[in-house]
């Protein structure tokens, strides 16, 4: 495999893992926290929302490659 492709694939895998971690962080926070601090709640929810958007973009790239 070309080194450039391998490098980019590794970065995509890292982004994918980070996105899934942020989504899991939100789920864990929702389980553990009742009414928490608004700032922290907002940061966690915002990070998870951004992660979901990034994952959607990666899925769209992957599905467009099959066409």
Secondary structure, DSSP 8 states (H G I E B T S, - for coil): --HHHHHHHHHHHHHHHHHHHHHHHHHHHHHH-SS--HHHHHHHHHHHHHHHHHHHHHHHHHHHHT-
